[in-house]
Amino acid sequence: MAPVTVQRLVKELEKLKEQVDAGTLKARDYDERLARIIRELREQGLDADRAAITAALADVAKRGIVTPEVQEHLRHRLGLA
C-alpha cells in the first residue's frame, strides 16, 4: 500500500468535522474513526516530512477542524512530539 498523503489526512479530518457538525457522528464514533485513521497512518506511513505534517496539523487546528487536544494526540501517536 502506498503512503497516505498529507492532503488525504486533512480531507479525512475535514470529513469527520463535517459529520460531527451535522450531528451524524457521535463522540464515540468520532473516537473510533479517529483511531482508525491513526492506525492506517501508522501502517501505511505518511508521504511527507515532519515539517509538512506538523504544519498540516497546525493548520487544521487553527481552522477548527480538530481541537488542540486532538492535534496533540495526533502528534504523539504519529511520533512527532
C-alpha positions in Angstrom: 0.0 0.0 0.0 1.1 3.5 -0.8 1.8 6.0 1.9 -1.0 8.4 2.8 -0.6 11.9 1.6 -1.0 14.9 3.9 -3.8 16.1 1.7 -5.7 12.9 2.3 -5.2 13.1 6.0 -6.6 16.7 6.1 -9.5 15.6 3.9 -10.4 12.8 6.3 -10.2 15.1 9.3 -12.4 17.6 7.5 -15.0 14.9 6.7 -15.0 13.9 10.4 -15.6 17.5 11.4 -18.4 17.9 8.9 -20.2 14.8 10.2 -19.8 15.9 13.8 -21.2 19.4 12.9 -24.1 17.8 11.0 -24.9 15.6 14.0 -24.4 12.4 12.1 -21.4 11.3 14.1 -21.5 10.8 17.8 -18.5 11.3 20.1 -17.8 7.6 20.5 -18.0 7.1 16.7 -15.7 10.1 16.2 -13.1 8.5 18.5 -13.3 5.1 16.7 -12.9 6.8 13.3 -10.0 8.9 14.5 -8.4 5.7 15.9 -8.9 4.0 12.5 -7.3 7.0 10.7 -4.3 6.9 13.1 -3.9 3.1 12.6 -3.9 3.5 8.9 -1.3 6.2 9.1 0.9 4.1 11.3 0.5 1.1 9.0 1.0 2.8 5.7 3.0 5.8 6.7 2.7 9.4 5.7 4.1 10.7 2.4 5.6 13.9 3.9 8.3 15.1 6.1 7.9 16.0 9.8 7.7 19.7 9.0 4.9 19.3 6.5 2.9 17.0 8.8 3.3 19.4 11.7 2.3 22.3 9.6 -0.8 20.5 8.3 -1.8 19.6 11.9 -1.3 23.2 13.0 -3.5 24.4 10.1 -6.4 22.0 10.8 -6.3 23.0 14.5 -6.2 26.7 13.5 -9.2 26.3 11.3 -11.1 24.5 14.0 -11.1 21.1 12.2 -9.6 19.5 15.2 -9.2 20.6 18.8 -5.8 21.4 20.2 -6.1 18.2 22.2 -6.7 16.1 19.1 -3.8 17.9 17.4 -1.5 17.0 20.2 -2.9 13.4 20.3 -2.1 13.0 16.6 1.4 14.5 17.0 2.1 11.9 19.8 0.6 9.0 18.0 2.5 9.8 14.8 5.8 10.2 16.7 6.1 13.9 16.1 6.3 15.0 19.7 
